[in-house]
Structure formats: C-alpha cells, structure tokens
Amino acid sequence: MPARKTSVTIDEELLAAVQAILETSTVKDTIEQAFLEVLRARARTEEVEALAEQKGMDLRDEVLSKAWRH
C-alpha cells in the first residue's frame, strides 16, 4: 500500500483521547486505526441501508417458499 509522509499539527488532548479508545500508543498507529474505523463505519452504514431497501435481495414468494421445509 502506498504511503505518504506528511507533517501536521495534532491536538494532544484529542490524540490522547483517541489513543485511549483505540488502545494505540503511537501517532501513526492511532491515525491508521482511526482511518480504518471510519471505513468500517461507512461499510456498516451502507450495509444497513442495503438491508433496509432490500437491495439485491430476491424475497419473492417463490424464493421464500423454498426456504421452508414442509
């Protein structure tokens, strides 16, 4: 995975709070874990939306009737 080296000013209190939640010790690990958590949150949101809208689900009666044994 390509990486980029950068310089940013980070609020120390915010960093410490996030490190405590993510249980990370370095700035790099904290940032990477925070990025991953944002991506996971988006994936969960998209999954919930897909389920709510039943996107890609074929739940017609003939499909459901095959799901149950008689």
PDB file of N, CA, C, O and CB in Angstrom:
ATOM      1  N   MET A   1       0.848  -1.161   0.000  1.00  0.00           N
ATOM      2  CA  MET A   1       0.000   0.000   0.000  1.00  0.00           C
ATOM      3  C   MET A   1       0.902   1.235   0.000  1.00  0.00           C
ATOM      4  O   MET A   1       1.817   1.338   0.818  1.00  0.00           O
ATOM      5  CB  MET A   1      -0.970  -0.008   1.221  1.00  0.00           C
ATOM      6  N   PRO A   2       0.647   2.158  -0.906  1.00  0.00           N
ATOM      7  CA  PRO A   2       1.463   3.378  -0.933  1.00  0.00           C
ATOM      8  C   PRO A   2       1.255   4.198   0.337  1.00  0.00           C
ATOM      9  O   PRO A   2       0.170   4.206   0.918  1.00  0.00           O
ATOM     10  CB  PRO A   2       1.123   4.228  -2.172  1.00  0.00           C
ATOM     11  N   ALA A   3       2.285   4.868   0.743  1.00  0.00           N
ATOM     12  CA  ALA A   3       2.209   5.697   1.946  1.00  0.00           C
ATOM     13  C   ALA A   3       2.712   7.092   1.614  1.00  0.00           C
ATOM     14  O   ALA A   3       3.471   7.291   0.666  1.00  0.00           O
ATOM     15  CB  ALA A   3       3.033   5.077   3.115  1.00  0.00           C
ATOM     16  N   ARG A   4       2.276   8.039   2.408  1.00  0.00           N
ATOM     17  CA  ARG A   4       2.720   9.421   2.229  1.00  0.00           C
ATOM     18  C   ARG A   4       3.200   9.952   3.557  1.00  0.00           C
ATOM     19  O   ARG A   4       2.528   9.801   4.577  1.00  0.00           O
ATOM     20  CB  ARG A   4       1.589  10.314   1.660  1.00  0.00           C
ATOM     21  N   LYS A   5       4.341  10.562   3.546  1.00  0.00           N
ATOM     22  CA  LYS A   5       4.870  11.186   4.745  1.00  0.00           C
ATOM     23  C   LYS A   5       4.400  12.632   4.746  1.00  0.00           C
ATOM     24  O   LYS A   5       4.486  13.326   3.733  1.00  0.00           O
ATOM     25  CB  LYS A   5       6.433  11.087   4.808  1.00  0.00           C
ATOM     26  N   THR A   6       3.904  13.075   5.889  1.00  0.00           N
ATOM     27  CA  THR A   6       3.372  14.427   5.984  1.00  0.00           C
ATOM     28  C   THR A   6       3.640  14.992   7.366  1.00  0.00           C
ATOM     29  O   THR A   6       4.013  14.269   8.290  1.00  0.00           O
ATOM     30  CB  THR A   6       1.868  14.446   5.676  1.00  0.00           C
ATOM     31  N   SER A   7       3.449  16.260   7.489  1.00  0.00           N
ATOM     32  CA  SER A   7       3.607  16.927   8.777  1.00  0.00           C
ATOM     33  C   SER A   7       2.325  17.676   9.087  1.00  0.00           C
ATOM     34  O   SER A   7       1.875  18.513   8.304  1.00  0.00           O
ATOM     35  CB  SER A   7       4.832  17.891   8.773  1.00  0.00           C
ATOM     36  N   VAL A   8       1.745  17.368  10.231  1.00  0.00           N
ATOM     37  CA  VAL A   8       0.509  18.028  10.646  1.00  0.00           C
ATOM     38  C   VAL A   8       0.601  18.381  12.129  1.00  0.00           C
ATOM     39  O   VAL A   8       1.353  17.770  12.889  1.00  0.00           O
ATOM     40  CB  VAL A   8      -0.728  17.122  10.369  1.00  0.00           C
ATOM     41  N   THR A   9      -0.171  19.367  12.511  1.00  0.00           N
ATOM     42  CA  THR A   9      -0.275  19.731  13.917  1.00  0.00           C
ATOM     43  C   THR A   9      -1.469  18.987  14.493  1.00  0.00           C
ATOM     44  O   THR A   9      -2.573  19.082  13.958  1.00  0.00           O
ATOM     45  CB  THR A   9      -0.421  21.284  14.107  1.00  0.00           C
ATOM     46  N   ILE A  10      -1.260  18.248  15.576  1.00  0.00           N
ATOM     47  CA  ILE A  10      -2.316  17.427  16.170  1.00  0.00           C
ATOM     48  C   ILE A  10      -2.573  17.895  17.592  1.00  0.00           C
ATOM     49  O   ILE A  10      -1.639  18.115  18.364  1.00  0.00           O
ATOM     50  CB  ILE A  10      -1.933  15.921  16.150  1.00  0.00           C
ATOM     51  N   ASP A  11      -3.829  18.045  17.924  1.00  0.00           N
ATOM     52  CA  ASP A  11      -4.245  18.398  19.282  1.00  0.00           C
ATOM     53  C   ASP A  11      -3.876  17.237  20.201  1.00  0.00           C
ATOM     54  O   ASP A  11      -4.382  16.129  20.024  1.00  0.00           O
ATOM     55  CB  ASP A  11      -5.788  18.711  19.350  1.00  0.00           C
ATOM     56  N   GLU A  12      -3.015  17.469  21.165  1.00  0.00           N
ATOM     57  CA  GLU A  12      -2.521  16.414  22.052  1.00  0.00           C
ATOM     58  C   GLU A  12      -3.623  15.778  22.894  1.00  0.00           C
ATOM     59  O   GLU A  12      -3.607  14.568  23.120  1.00  0.00           O
ATOM     60  CB  GLU A  12      -1.455  16.971  22.961  1.00  0.00           C
ATOM     61  N   GLU A  13      -4.573  16.574  23.355  1.00  0.00           N
ATOM     62  CA  GLU A  13      -5.672  16.022  24.162  1.00  0.00           C
ATOM     63  C   GLU A  13      -6.570  15.127  23.317  1.00  0.00           C
ATOM     64  O   GLU A  13      -7.008  14.069  23.769  1.00  0.00           O
ATOM     65  CB  GLU A  13      -6.504  17.157  24.792  1.00  0.00           C
ATOM     66  N   LEU A  14      -6.839  15.557  22.089  1.00  0.00           N
ATOM     67  CA  LEU A  14      -7.642  14.747  21.181  1.00  0.00           C
ATOM     68  C   LEU A  14      -6.918  13.447  20.852  1.00  0.00           C
ATOM     69  O   LEU A  14      -7.530  12.379  20.844  1.00  0.00           O
ATOM     70  CB  LEU A  14      -7.956  15.525  19.893  1.00  0.00           C
ATOM     71  N   LEU A  15      -5.637  13.534  20.585  1.00  0.00           N
ATOM     72  CA  LEU A  15      -4.838  12.343  20.305  1.00  0.00           C
ATOM     73  C   LEU A  15      -4.876  11.374  21.479  1.00  0.00           C
ATOM     74  O   LEU A  15      -5.089  10.177  21.290  1.00  0.00           O
ATOM     75  CB  LEU A  15      -3.391  12.731  19.989  1.00  0.00           C
ATOM     76  N   ALA A  16      -4.674  11.880  22.678  1.00  0.00           N
ATOM     77  CA  ALA A  16      -4.679  11.020  23.870  1.00  0.00           C
ATOM     78  C   ALA A  16      -6.034  10.357  24.065  1.00  0.00           C
ATOM     79  O   ALA A  16      -6.102   9.182  24.428  1.00  0.00           O
ATOM     80  CB  ALA A  16      -4.311  11.830  25.119  1.00  0.00           C
ATOM     81  N   ALA A  17      -7.109  11.094  23.829  1.00  0.00           N
ATOM     82  CA  ALA A  17      -8.459  10.529  23.983  1.00  0.00           C
ATOM     83  C   ALA A  17      -8.695   9.413  22.974  1.00  0.00           C
ATOM     84  O   ALA A  17      -9.250   8.369  23.316  1.00  0.00           O
ATOM     85  CB  ALA A  17      -9.529  11.625  23.816  1.00  0.00           C
ATOM     86  N   VAL A  18      -8.277   9.633  21.735  1.00  0.00           N
ATOM     87  CA  VAL A  18      -8.467   8.617  20.696  1.00  0.00           C
ATOM     88  C   VAL A  18      -7.565   7.411  20.954  1.00  0.00           C
ATOM     89  O   VAL A  18      -7.979   6.271  20.744  1.00  0.00           O
ATOM     90  CB  VAL A  18      -8.180   9.209  19.299  1.00  0.00           C
ATOM     91  N   GLN A  19      -6.346   7.653  21.402  1.00  0.00           N
ATOM     92  CA  GLN A  19      -5.445   6.546  21.733  1.00  0.00           C
ATOM     93  C   GLN A  19      -6.026   5.674  22.841  1.00  0.00           C
ATOM     94  O   GLN A  19      -5.884   4.452  22.812  1.00  0.00           O
ATOM     95  CB  GLN A  19      -4.073   7.083  22.155  1.00  0.00           C
ATOM     96  N   ALA A  20      -6.668   6.291  23.801  1.00  0.00           N
ATOM     97  CA  ALA A  20      -7.280   5.516  24.886  1.00  0.00           C
ATOM     98  C   ALA A  20      -8.409   4.638  24.360  1.00  0.00           C
ATOM     99  O   ALA A  20      -8.552   3.488  24.774  1.00  0.00           O
ATOM    100  CB  ALA A  20      -7.810   6.452  25.984  1.00  0.00           C
ATOM    101  N   ILE A  21      -9.205   5.178  23.452  1.00  0.00           N
ATOM    102  CA  ILE A  21     -10.321   4.416  22.894  1.00  0.00           C
ATOM    103  C   ILE A  21      -9.818   3.286  22.001  1.00  0.00           C
ATOM    104  O   ILE A  21     -10.283   2.151  22.101  1.00  0.00           O
ATOM    105  CB  ILE A  21     -11.256   5.340  22.102  1.00  0.00           C
ATOM    106  N   LEU A  22      -8.871   3.601  21.134  1.00  0.00           N
ATOM    107  CA  LEU A  22      -8.371   2.614  20.173  1.00  0.00           C
ATOM    108  C   LEU A  22      -7.291   1.709  20.756  1.00  0.00           C
ATOM    109  O   LEU A  22      -6.896   0.722  20.134  1.00  0.00           O
ATOM    110  CB  LEU A  22      -7.829   3.317  18.955  1.00  0.00           C
ATOM    111  N   GLU A  23      -6.818   2.050  21.949  1.00  0.00           N
ATOM    112  CA  GLU A  23      -5.745   1.297  22.603  1.00  0.00           C
ATOM    113  C   GLU A  23      -4.493   1.230  21.734  1.00  0.00           C
ATOM    114  O   GLU A  23      -3.898   0.168  21.547  1.00  0.00           O
ATOM    115  CB  GLU A  23      -6.220  -0.115  22.938  1.00  0.00           C
ATOM    116  N   THR A  24      -4.111   2.395  21.207  1.00  0.00           N
ATOM    117  CA  THR A  24      -2.896   2.514  20.413  1.00  0.00           C
ATOM    118  C   THR A  24      -1.890   3.357  21.184  1.00  0.00           C
ATOM    119  O   THR A  24      -2.252   4.091  22.104  1.00  0.00           O
ATOM    120  CB  THR A  24      -3.193   3.139  19.018  1.00  0.00           C
ATOM    121  N   SER A  25      -0.627   3.244  20.800  1.00  0.00           N
ATOM    122  CA  SER A  25       0.392   4.000  21.537  1.00  0.00           C
ATOM    123  C   SER A  25       1.147   5.001  20.677  1.00  0.00           C
ATOM    124  O   SER A  25       1.698   5.972  21.197  1.00  0.00           O
ATOM    125  CB  SER A  25       1.372   3.054  22.158  1.00  0.00           C
ATOM    126  N   THR A  26       1.180   4.779  19.376  1.00  0.00           N
ATOM    127  CA  THR A  26       1.897   5.712  18.521  1.00  0.00           C
ATOM    128  C   THR A  26       0.928   6.558  17.706  1.00  0.00           C
ATOM    129  O   THR A  26      -0.217   6.167  17.481  1.00  0.00           O
ATOM    130  CB  THR A  26       2.849   4.962  17.596  1.00  0.00           C
ATOM    131  N   VAL A  27       1.395   7.710  17.272  1.00  0.00           N
ATOM    132  CA  VAL A  27       0.565   8.591  16.447  1.00  0.00           C
ATOM    133  C   VAL A  27       0.198   7.877  15.149  1.00  0.00           C
ATOM    134  O   VAL A  27      -0.958   7.906  14.726  1.00  0.00           O
ATOM    135  CB  VAL A  27       1.302   9.928  16.145  1.00  0.00           C
ATOM    136  N   LYS A  28       1.172   7.245  14.528  1.00  0.00           N
ATOM    137  CA  LYS A  28       0.937   6.538  13.260  1.00  0.00           C
ATOM    138  C   LYS A  28      -0.136   5.463  13.415  1.00  0.00           C
ATOM    139  O   LYS A  28      -1.080   5.407  12.627  1.00  0.00           O
ATOM    140  CB  LYS A  28       2.242   5.903  12.752  1.00  0.00           C
ATOM    141  N   ASP A  29       0.006   4.618  14.423  1.00  0.00           N
ATOM    142  CA  ASP A  29      -0.986   3.561  14.644  1.00  0.00           C
ATOM    143  C   ASP A  29      -2.366   4.148  14.944  1.00  0.00           C
ATOM    144  O   ASP A  29      -3.380   3.628  14.478  1.00  0.00           O
ATOM    145  CB  ASP A  29      -0.543   2.647  15.795  1.00  0.00           C
ATOM    146  N   THR A  30      -2.401   5.206  15.704  1.00  0.00           N
ATOM    147  CA  THR A  30      -3.672   5.837  16.057  1.00  0.00           C
ATOM    148  C   THR A  30      -4.364   6.368  14.813  1.00  0.00           C
ATOM    149  O   THR A  30      -5.563   6.157  14.631  1.00  0.00           O
ATOM    150  CB  THR A  30      -3.454   6.971  17.069  1.00  0.00           C
ATOM    151  N   ILE A  31      -3.627   7.048  13.967  1.00  0.00           N
ATOM    152  CA  ILE A  31      -4.210   7.600  12.744  1.00  0.00           C
ATOM    153  C   ILE A  31      -4.692   6.481  11.829  1.00  0.00           C
ATOM    154  O   ILE A  31      -5.799   6.550  11.294  1.00  0.00           O
ATOM    155  CB  ILE A  31      -3.190   8.487  12.009  1.00  0.00           C
ATOM    156  N   GLU A  32      -3.868   5.449  11.645  1.00  0.00           N
ATOM    157  CA  GLU A  32      -4.267   4.338  10.779  1.00  0.00           C
ATOM    158  C   GLU A  32      -5.510   3.633  11.316  1.00  0.00           C
ATOM    159  O   GLU A  32      -6.420   3.319  10.549  1.00  0.00           O
ATOM    160  CB  GLU A  32      -3.119   3.335  10.639  1.00  0.00           C
ATOM    161  N   GLN A  33      -5.559   3.382  12.619  1.00  0.00           N
ATOM    162  CA  GLN A  33      -6.725   2.726  13.202  1.00  0.00           C
ATOM    163  C   GLN A  33      -7.969   3.606  13.107  1.00  0.00           C
ATOM    164  O   GLN A  33      -9.069   3.102  12.878  1.00  0.00           O
ATOM    165  CB  GLN A  33      -6.453   2.365  14.658  1.00  0.00           C
ATOM    166  N   ALA A  34      -7.803   4.901  13.278  1.00  0.00           N
ATOM    167  CA  ALA A  34      -8.932   5.827  13.155  1.00  0.00           C
ATOM    168  C   ALA A  34      -9.454   5.825  11.724  1.00  0.00           C
ATOM    169  O   ALA A  34     -10.666   5.812  11.511  1.00  0.00           O
ATOM    170  CB  ALA A  34      -8.518   7.259  13.576  1.00  0.00           C
ATOM    171  N   PHE A  35      -8.555   5.837  10.738  1.00  0.00           N
ATOM    172  CA  PHE A  35      -8.972   5.769   9.339  1.00  0.00           C
ATOM    173  C   PHE A  35      -9.747   4.484   9.080  1.00  0.00           C
ATOM    174  O   PHE A  35     -10.800   4.511   8.442  1.00  0.00           O
ATOM    175  CB  PHE A  35      -7.754   5.856   8.404  1.00  0.00           C
ATOM    176  N   LEU A  36      -9.234   3.361   9.569  1.00  0.00           N
ATOM    177  CA  LEU A  36      -9.907   2.078   9.377  1.00  0.00           C
ATOM    178  C   LEU A  36     -11.287   2.074  10.034  1.00  0.00           C
ATOM    179  O   LEU A  36     -12.239   1.521   9.484  1.00  0.00           O
ATOM    180  CB  LEU A  36      -9.051   0.939   9.943  1.00  0.00           C
ATOM    181  N   GLU A  37     -11.389   2.683  11.195  1.00  0.00           N
ATOM    182  CA  GLU A  37     -12.684   2.734  11.886  1.00  0.00           C
ATOM    183  C   GLU A  37     -13.696   3.554  11.089  1.00  0.00           C
ATOM    184  O   GLU A  37     -14.875   3.203  11.040  1.00  0.00           O
ATOM    185  CB  GLU A  37     -12.520   3.329  13.299  1.00  0.00           C
ATOM    186  N   VAL A  38     -13.250   4.634  10.469  1.00  0.00           N
ATOM    187  CA  VAL A  38     -14.139   5.432   9.619  1.00  0.00           C
ATOM    188  C   VAL A  38     -14.630   4.588   8.443  1.00  0.00           C
ATOM    189  O   VAL A  38     -15.813   4.619   8.105  1.00  0.00           O
ATOM    190  CB  VAL A  38     -13.413   6.708   9.107  1.00  0.00           C
ATOM    191  N   LEU A  39     -13.726   3.841   7.824  1.00  0.00           N
ATOM    192  CA  LEU A  39     -14.120   2.981   6.705  1.00  0.00           C
ATOM    193  C   LEU A  39     -15.090   1.885   7.150  1.00  0.00           C
ATOM    194  O   LEU A  39     -16.044   1.572   6.438  1.00  0.00           O
ATOM    195  CB  LEU A  39     -12.881   2.351   6.064  1.00  0.00           C
ATOM    196  N   ARG A  40     -14.848   1.307   8.319  1.00  0.00           N
ATOM    197  CA  ARG A  40     -15.760   0.282   8.844  1.00  0.00           C
ATOM    198  C   ARG A  40     -17.137   0.870   9.131  1.00  0.00           C
ATOM    199  O   ARG A  40     -18.157   0.239   8.852  1.00  0.00           O
ATOM    200  CB  ARG A  40     -15.183  -0.348  10.122  1.00  0.00           C
ATOM    201  N   ALA A  41     -17.163   2.066   9.682  1.00  0.00           N
ATOM    202  CA  ALA A  41     -18.440   2.724   9.976  1.00  0.00           C
ATOM    203  C   ALA A  41     -19.215   2.960   8.693  1.00  0.00           C
ATOM    204  O   ALA A  41     -20.426   2.743   8.647  1.00  0.00           O
ATOM    205  CB  ALA A  41     -18.214   4.057  10.715  1.00  0.00           C
ATOM    206  N   ARG A  42     -18.526   3.401   7.651  1.00  0.00           N
ATOM    207  CA  ARG A  42     -19.193   3.615   6.358  1.00  0.00           C
ATOM    208  C   ARG A  42     -19.742   2.304   5.810  1.00  0.00           C
ATOM    209  O   ARG A  42     -20.866   2.265   5.312  1.00  0.00           O
ATOM    210  CB  ARG A  42     -18.220   4.245   5.343  1.00  0.00           C
ATOM    211  N   ALA A  43     -18.963   1.236   5.896  1.00  0.00           N
ATOM    212  CA  ALA A  43     -19.410  -0.069   5.408  1.00  0.00           C
ATOM    213  C   ALA A  43     -20.649  -0.537   6.172  1.00  0.00           C
ATOM    214  O   ALA A  43     -21.581  -1.074   5.574  1.00  0.00           O
ATOM    215  CB  ALA A  43     -18.279  -1.109   5.539  1.00  0.00           C
ATOM    216  N   ARG A  44     -20.660  -0.333   7.492  1.00  0.00           N
ATOM    217  CA  ARG A  44     -21.834  -0.716   8.290  1.00  0.00           C
ATOM    218  C   ARG A  44     -23.055   0.086   7.867  1.00  0.00           C
ATOM    219  O   ARG A  44     -24.144  -0.470   7.725  1.00  0.00           O
ATOM    220  CB  ARG A  44     -21.562  -0.510   9.793  1.00  0.00           C
ATOM    221  N   THR A  45     -22.883   1.381   7.665  1.00  0.00           N
ATOM    222  CA  THR A  45     -23.990   2.238   7.239  1.00  0.00           C
ATOM    223  C   THR A  45     -24.536   1.778   5.896  1.00  0.00           C
ATOM    224  O   THR A  45     -25.750   1.682   5.720  1.00  0.00           O
ATOM    225  CB  THR A  45     -23.538   3.705   7.153  1.00  0.00           C
ATOM    226  N   GLU A  46     -23.657   1.494   4.957  1.00  0.00           N
ATOM    227  CA  GLU A  46     -24.089   1.035   3.644  1.00  0.00           C
ATOM    228  C   GLU A  46     -24.815  -0.301   3.727  1.00  0.00           C
ATOM    229  O   GLU A  46     -25.790  -0.529   3.012  1.00  0.00           O
ATOM    230  CB  GLU A  46     -22.898   0.921   2.710  1.00  0.00           C
ATOM    231  N   GLU A  47     -24.343  -1.174   4.590  1.00  0.00           N
ATOM    232  CA  GLU A  47     -24.996  -2.479   4.754  1.00  0.00           C
ATOM    233  C   GLU A  47     -26.400  -2.316   5.344  1.00  0.00           C
ATOM    234  O   GLU A  47     -27.343  -2.961   4.886  1.00  0.00           O
ATOM    235  CB  GLU A  47     -24.144  -3.399   5.658  1.00  0.00           C
ATOM    236  N   VAL A  48     -26.536  -1.471   6.340  1.00  0.00           N
ATOM    237  CA  VAL A  48     -27.849  -1.227   6.944  1.00  0.00           C
ATOM    238  C   VAL A  48     -28.798  -0.626   5.902  1.00  0.00           C
ATOM    239  O   VAL A  48     -29.962  -1.017   5.821  1.00  0.00           O
ATOM    240  CB  VAL A  48     -27.722  -0.284   8.175  1.00  0.00           C
ATOM    241  N   GLU A  49     -28.299   0.321   5.109  1.00  0.00           N
ATOM    242  CA  GLU A  49     -29.134   0.920   4.070  1.00  0.00           C
ATOM    243  C   GLU A  49     -29.559  -0.114   3.038  1.00  0.00           C
ATOM    244  O   GLU A  49     -30.711  -0.126   2.606  1.00  0.00           O
ATOM    245  CB  GLU A  49     -28.391   2.064   3.386  1.00  0.00           C
ATOM    246  N   ALA A  50     -28.629  -0.987   2.641  1.00  0.00           N
ATOM    247  CA  ALA A  50     -28.952  -2.037   1.672  1.00  0.00           C
ATOM    248  C   ALA A  50     -30.004  -2.987   2.228  1.00  0.00           C
ATOM    249  O   ALA A  50     -30.919  -3.393   1.511  1.00  0.00           O
ATOM    250  CB  ALA A  50     -27.692  -2.818   1.286  1.00  0.00           C
ATOM    251  N   LEU A  51     -29.877  -3.342   3.501  1.00  0.00           N
ATOM    252  CA  LEU A  51     -30.870  -4.221   4.120  1.00  0.00           C
ATOM    253  C   LEU A  51     -32.225  -3.536   4.230  1.00  0.00           C
ATOM    254  O   LEU A  51     -33.260  -4.158   3.991  1.00  0.00           O
ATOM    255  CB  LEU A  51     -30.397  -4.665   5.502  1.00  0.00           C
ATOM    256  N   ALA A  52     -32.221  -2.264   4.590  1.00  0.00           N
ATOM    257  CA  ALA A  52     -33.474  -1.521   4.732  1.00  0.00           C
ATOM    258  C   ALA A  52     -34.191  -1.397   3.387  1.00  0.00           C
ATOM    259  O   ALA A  52     -35.419  -1.447   3.324  1.00  0.00           O
ATOM    260  CB  ALA A  52     -33.206  -0.125   5.320  1.00  0.00           C
ATOM    261  N   GLU A  53     -33.420  -1.237   2.325  1.00  0.00           N
ATOM    262  CA  GLU A  53     -34.003  -1.090   0.988  1.00  0.00           C
ATOM    263  C   GLU A  53     -34.127  -2.432   0.275  1.00  0.00           C
ATOM    264  O   GLU A  53     -34.675  -2.505  -0.825  1.00  0.00           O
ATOM    265  CB  GLU A  53     -33.159  -0.135   0.148  1.00  0.00           C
ATOM    266  N   GLN A  54     -33.628  -3.477   0.890  1.00  0.00           N
ATOM    267  CA  GLN A  54     -33.607  -4.833   0.340  1.00  0.00           C
ATOM    268  C   GLN A  54     -32.950  -4.860  -1.033  1.00  0.00           C
ATOM    269  O   GLN A  54     -33.405  -5.566  -1.933  1.00  0.00           O
ATOM    270  CB  GLN A  54     -35.026  -5.395   0.251  1.00  0.00           C
ATOM    271  N   LYS A  55     -31.874  -4.084  -1.190  1.00  0.00           N
ATOM    272  CA  LYS A  55     -31.119  -4.065  -2.444  1.00  0.00           C
ATOM    273  C   LYS A  55     -30.486  -5.423  -2.688  1.00  0.00           C
ATOM    274  O   LYS A  55     -29.843  -5.991  -1.805  1.00  0.00           O
ATOM    275  CB  LYS A  55     -30.037  -2.965  -2.419  1.00  0.00           C
ATOM    276  N   GLY A  56     -30.671  -5.930  -3.883  1.00  0.00           N
ATOM    277  CA  GLY A  56     -30.031  -7.180  -4.262  1.00  0.00           C
ATOM    278  C   GLY A  56     -30.644  -8.407  -3.617  1.00  0.00           C
ATOM    279  O   GLY A  56     -30.091  -9.503  -3.718  1.00  0.00           O
ATOM    280  N   MET A  57     -31.771  -8.239  -2.961  1.00  0.00           N
ATOM    281  CA  MET A  57     -32.418  -9.383  -2.310  1.00  0.00           C
ATOM    282  C   MET A  57     -33.655  -9.777  -3.100  1.00  0.00           C
ATOM    283  O   MET A  57     -34.482  -8.938  -3.456  1.00  0.00           O
ATOM    284  CB  MET A  57     -32.792  -9.053  -0.837  1.00  0.00           C
ATOM    285  N   ASP A  58     -33.760 -11.042  -3.357  1.00  0.00           N
ATOM    286  CA  ASP A  58     -34.899 -11.563  -4.087  1.00  0.00           C
ATOM    287  C   ASP A  58     -35.769 -12.306  -3.084  1.00  0.00           C
ATOM    288  O   ASP A  58     -35.553 -13.488  -2.819  1.00  0.00           O
ATOM    289  CB  ASP A  58     -34.454 -12.493  -5.273  1.00  0.00           C
ATOM    290  N   LEU A  59     -36.735 -11.619  -2.538  1.00  0.00           N
ATOM    291  CA  LEU A  59     -37.566 -12.214  -1.493  1.00  0.00           C
ATOM    292  C   LEU A  59     -38.999 -12.450  -1.969  1.00  0.00           C
ATOM    293  O   LEU A  59     -39.950 -12.364  -1.192  1.00  0.00           O
ATOM    294  CB  LEU A  59     -37.572 -11.320  -0.260  1.00  0.00           C
ATOM    295  N   ARG A  60     -39.131 -12.746  -3.250  1.00  0.00           N
ATOM    296  CA  ARG A  60     -40.466 -13.057  -3.779  1.00  0.00           C
ATOM    297  C   ARG A  60     -40.984 -14.345  -3.151  1.00  0.00           C
ATOM    298  O   ARG A  60     -40.214 -15.134  -2.603  1.00  0.00           O
ATOM    299  CB  ARG A  60     -40.434 -13.185  -5.327  1.00  0.00           C
ATOM    300  N   ASP A  61     -42.250 -14.542  -3.233  1.00  0.00           N
ATOM    301  CA  ASP A  61     -42.872 -15.707  -2.601  1.00  0.00           C
ATOM    302  C   ASP A  61     -42.251 -17.024  -3.035  1.00  0.00           C
ATOM    303  O   ASP A  61     -42.067 -17.912  -2.202  1.00  0.00           O
ATOM    304  CB  ASP A  61     -44.342 -15.728  -2.906  1.00  0.00           C
ATOM    305  N   GLU A  62     -41.915 -17.182  -4.341  1.00  0.00           N
ATOM    306  CA  GLU A  62     -41.360 -18.461  -4.786  1.00  0.00           C
ATOM    307  C   GLU A  62     -39.983 -18.723  -4.178  1.00  0.00           C
ATOM    308  O   GLU A  62     -39.604 -19.878  -3.988  1.00  0.00           O
ATOM    309  CB  GLU A  62     -41.268 -18.491  -6.308  1.00  0.00           C
ATOM    310  N   VAL A  63     -39.244 -17.684  -3.877  1.00  0.00           N
ATOM    311  CA  VAL A  63     -37.941 -17.867  -3.234  1.00  0.00           C
ATOM    312  C   VAL A  63     -38.141 -18.231  -1.773  1.00  0.00           C
ATOM    313  O   VAL A  63     -37.517 -19.169  -1.277  1.00  0.00           O
ATOM    314  CB  VAL A  63     -37.073 -16.590  -3.362  1.00  0.00           C
ATOM    315  N   LEU A  64     -38.992 -17.512  -1.089  1.00  0.00           N
ATOM    316  CA  LEU A  64     -39.245 -17.799   0.328  1.00  0.00           C
ATOM    317  C   LEU A  64     -39.878 -19.173   0.522  1.00  0.00           C
ATOM    318  O   LEU A  64     -39.586 -19.852   1.506  1.00  0.00           O
ATOM    319  CB  LEU A  64     -40.150 -16.725   0.931  1.00  0.00           C
ATOM    320  N   SER A  65     -40.730 -19.585  -0.393  1.00  0.00           N
ATOM    321  CA  SER A  65     -41.388 -20.887  -0.228  1.00  0.00           C
ATOM    322  C   SER A  65     -40.381 -22.021  -0.254  1.00  0.00           C
ATOM    323  O   SER A  65     -40.627 -23.071   0.339  1.00  0.00           O
ATOM    324  CB  SER A  65     -42.434 -21.100  -1.319  1.00  0.00           C
ATOM    325  N   LYS A  66     -39.256 -21.837  -0.926  1.00  0.00           N
ATOM    326  CA  LYS A  66     -38.210 -22.866  -0.999  1.00  0.00           C
ATOM    327  C   LYS A  66     -37.336 -22.861   0.254  1.00  0.00           C
ATOM    328  O   LYS A  66     -36.569 -23.794   0.491  1.00  0.00           O
ATOM    329  CB  LYS A  66     -37.336 -22.654  -2.246  1.00  0.00           C
ATOM    330  N   ALA A  67     -37.458 -21.812   1.042  1.00  0.00           N
ATOM    331  CA  ALA A  67     -36.619 -21.691   2.246  1.00  0.00           C
ATOM    332  C   ALA A  67     -37.151 -22.530   3.402  1.00  0.00           C
ATOM    333  O   ALA A  67     -36.402 -22.832   4.331  1.00  0.00           O
ATOM    334  CB  ALA A  67     -36.525 -20.230   2.677  1.00  0.00           C
ATOM    335  N   TRP A  68     -38.396 -22.904   3.368  1.00  0.00           N
ATOM    336  CA  TRP A  68     -39.004 -23.647   4.472  1.00  0.00           C
ATOM    337  C   TRP A  68     -39.317 -25.056   4.056  1.00  0.00           C
ATOM    338  O   TRP A  68     -39.817 -25.301   2.958  1.00  0.00           O
ATOM    339  CB  TRP A  68     -40.266 -22.959   4.959  1.00  0.00           C
ATOM    340  N   ARG A  69     -39.027 -25.965   4.924  1.00  0.00           N
ATOM    341  CA  ARG A  69     -39.392 -27.371   4.673  1.00  0.00           C
ATOM    342  C   ARG A  69     -40.821 -27.581   5.137  1.00  0.00           C
ATOM    343  O   ARG A  69     -41.263 -27.008   6.133  1.00  0.00           O
ATOM    344  CB  ARG A  69     -38.416 -28.363   5.404  1.00  0.00           C
ATOM    345  N   HIS A  70     -41.503 -28.382   4.423  1.00  0.00           N
ATOM    346  CA  HIS A  70     -42.915 -28.674   4.784  1.00  0.00           C
ATOM    347  C   HIS A  70     -43.033 -30.015   5.435  1.00  0.00           C
ATOM    348  O   HIS A  70     -44.133 -30.427   5.803  1.00  0.00           O
ATOM    349  CB  HIS A  70     -43.825 -28.625   3.556  1.00  0.00           C
TER     350      HIS A  70
END
